[in-house]
């Protein structure tokens, strides 16, 4: 697996897809990169979401530890300052220089404390105003319907369907 060291989600997703290019015998490859961005923190954790806090500690933090660090870094922020969004950049790679991308966001707020048992990563602290709960508290079908990854996946599926319809 390639290192996710690019500056954008789409570059990371494309890098992941290209790892499999020679192994898939001409079959389409789908890869993604995603993370959470908080405007009040200059967009952090951003593309470094999976490694958030690891540089300072020297060790890779667990999801729970990353959530705790994000909550600590947001201490004192209230209301609109807690605005955040998940980003998913998904790539459909057909050949070395032929690819399609879809990038979607899922807007919400960073909660003041974790809540819920479902999901993974930052889900326990990502509050969805329209649902009045965190992503961890959503049913998986609802999460798939409204999330950044679910929407990007549907966009890529539409591209695949359109390609199948070509002569």
ZIQUI-V492018 format. One record per pair of residues at least 12 apart in sequence whose ideal C-beta (glycine too) atoms are under 10 Angstrom apart, sorted by the first residue. I is the first residue (numbers start at 0). J is the second residue. Records with the same first field share a line. If there is no record, write none. Layout:
I=J ; J
This chain:
0=14 ; 15 ; 18 ; 19
1=13 ; 14 ; 15 ; 16 ; 17 ; 18 ; 30
2=14 ; 50
3=15 ; 32 ; 34 ; 46 ; 47 ; 48 ; 49 ; 50
4=46 ; 47 ; 50
5=32 ; 46
6=45 ; 46
7=32 ; 45 ; 46 ; 86 ; 88 ; 102
8=31 ; 32 ; 33 ; 34 ; 36 ; 45 ; 46 ; 48 ; 86 ; 87 ; 88 ; 89 ; 90 ; 100 ; 102
9=31 ; 32 ; 46 ; 86 ; 88 ; 89 ; 90 ; 98 ; 100 ; 101 ; 102
10=32 ; 46 ; 88 ; 90
11=30 ; 31 ; 32 ; 33 ; 34 ; 46 ; 88 ; 90
12=29 ; 30 ; 31 ; 32 ; 33 ; 87 ; 88 ; 89 ; 90 ; 91 ; 92 ; 98 ; 100 ; 101 ; 102 ; 151
13=30 ; 32 ; 88 ; 90 ; 92 ; 98 ; 100
14=30 ; 32 ; 90
15=28 ; 29 ; 30 ; 31 ; 32 ; 90 ; 92
16=28 ; 29 ; 30 ; 31 ; 89 ; 90 ; 91 ; 92 ; 93 ; 98
17=30 ; 90 ; 92 ; 95 ; 98
18=30
19=92
20=92 ; 93 ; 94 ; 95
21=95
23=92
25=93 ; 94
26=92 ; 93
27=91 ; 92 ; 93 ; 94 ; 98 ; 99 ; 155 ; 158 ; 159 ; 162
28=90 ; 91 ; 92 ; 93 ; 94 ; 98
29=89 ; 90 ; 91 ; 92 ; 99 ; 151 ; 152 ; 155 ; 156 ; 159
30=88 ; 89 ; 90 ; 91 ; 92 ; 98
31=87 ; 88 ; 89 ; 90 ; 100 ; 101 ; 102 ; 147 ; 148 ; 151 ; 152 ; 155
32=46 ; 48 ; 49 ; 86 ; 87 ; 88 ; 89 ; 90 ; 102
33=46 ; 48 ; 49 ; 85 ; 86 ; 87 ; 88 ; 89 ; 102 ; 103 ; 105 ; 120 ; 146 ; 147 ; 148 ; 151
34=46 ; 47 ; 48 ; 49 ; 50 ; 51 ; 84 ; 85 ; 86 ; 87 ; 88 ; 120 ; 121 ; 147
35=48 ; 51 ; 65 ; 66 ; 69 ; 83 ; 84 ; 85 ; 86 ; 105 ; 107 ; 109 ; 120 ; 121 ; 122 ; 124 ; 125 ; 147
36=48 ; 82 ; 83 ; 84 ; 85 ; 86 ; 104
37=69 ; 72 ; 73 ; 76 ; 80 ; 81 ; 82 ; 83 ; 84 ; 108 ; 109
38=79 ; 80 ; 81 ; 82 ; 83 ; 84
39=72 ; 73 ; 76 ; 79 ; 80 ; 81 ; 82 ; 83 ; 109
40=69 ; 72 ; 73 ; 76 ; 80 ; 83 ; 109
42=84 ; 86
43=69 ; 72
44=65 ; 68 ; 69 ; 72 ; 83 ; 121
45=86
46=86 ; 88
48=65 ; 69 ; 85 ; 86 ; 120 ; 121
49=62 ; 65 ; 120
50=65
51=64 ; 65 ; 66 ; 68 ; 69 ; 72 ; 121
52=64 ; 65 ; 67 ; 68 ; 69 ; 71 ; 72
53=65 ; 68
55=68
56=68
62=118 ; 119 ; 120 ; 121 ; 122 ; 123
63=113 ; 123
65=120 ; 121 ; 124
66=109 ; 110 ; 112 ; 113 ; 120 ; 121 ; 122 ; 123 ; 124 ; 125
67=112 ; 113 ; 124
69=83 ; 109 ; 121 ; 124 ; 125
70=109 ; 110 ; 111 ; 112 ; 113 ; 124
72=109
73=108 ; 109 ; 110 ; 111 ; 124
74=111
76=108 ; 109 ; 111
77=111
78=108
79=108
80=108 ; 109
81=107 ; 108 ; 109 ; 110 ; 111 ; 126
82=106 ; 107 ; 108 ; 109
83=105 ; 106 ; 107 ; 108 ; 109 ; 110 ; 121 ; 124 ; 125 ; 126
84=103 ; 104 ; 105 ; 106 ; 107 ; 108 ; 125 ; 147
85=103 ; 104 ; 105 ; 106 ; 107 ; 120 ; 121 ; 122 ; 125 ; 134 ; 146 ; 147 ; 148
86=102 ; 103 ; 104 ; 105 ; 147 ; 148 ; 151
87=101 ; 102 ; 103 ; 104 ; 105 ; 146 ; 147 ; 148 ; 149 ; 150 ; 151 ; 152 ; 154
88=100 ; 101 ; 102 ; 103 ; 147 ; 151
89=101 ; 102 ; 103 ; 147 ; 148 ; 150 ; 151 ; 152 ; 153 ; 154 ; 155 ; 156 ; 158
90=102 ; 151 ; 155
91=154 ; 155 ; 156 ; 158 ; 159 ; 162
93=158 ; 159 ; 162
98=158
99=154 ; 155 ; 157 ; 158 ; 159 ; 161 ; 162
100=151 ; 154 ; 155 ; 158
101=150 ; 151 ; 152 ; 153 ; 154 ; 155 ; 156 ; 157 ; 158
102=147 ; 150 ; 151 ; 154
103=146 ; 147 ; 148 ; 149 ; 150 ; 151 ; 152 ; 153 ; 154
104=146 ; 147 ; 150 ; 151
105=125 ; 127 ; 134 ; 142 ; 145 ; 146 ; 147 ; 148 ; 149 ; 150 ; 151
106=125 ; 127 ; 128 ; 129 ; 145 ; 147
107=124 ; 125 ; 126 ; 127 ; 128 ; 129 ; 130 ; 133 ; 134 ; 145
108=124 ; 125 ; 126 ; 127 ; 128 ; 133
109=121 ; 124 ; 125 ; 126 ; 133
110=123 ; 124 ; 125 ; 126 ; 127 ; 132 ; 133 ; 134 ; 135
111=124 ; 126
112=124 ; 133
113=125 ; 133 ; 135
114=126 ; 132 ; 133 ; 134 ; 135 ; 136
115=132 ; 133 ; 134 ; 135 ; 136 ; 137
116=135 ; 136
117=133 ; 134 ; 135 ; 136 ; 137 ; 138 ; 139 ; 142
118=133 ; 134 ; 135 ; 136 ; 137 ; 139 ; 142 ; 146
119=134 ; 135
120=134 ; 135
121=133 ; 134 ; 135
122=134 ; 135 ; 136 ; 137 ; 142 ; 146
123=135 ; 136
125=137 ; 146
127=141 ; 142 ; 145 ; 146
129=145
130=142 ; 145
134=146
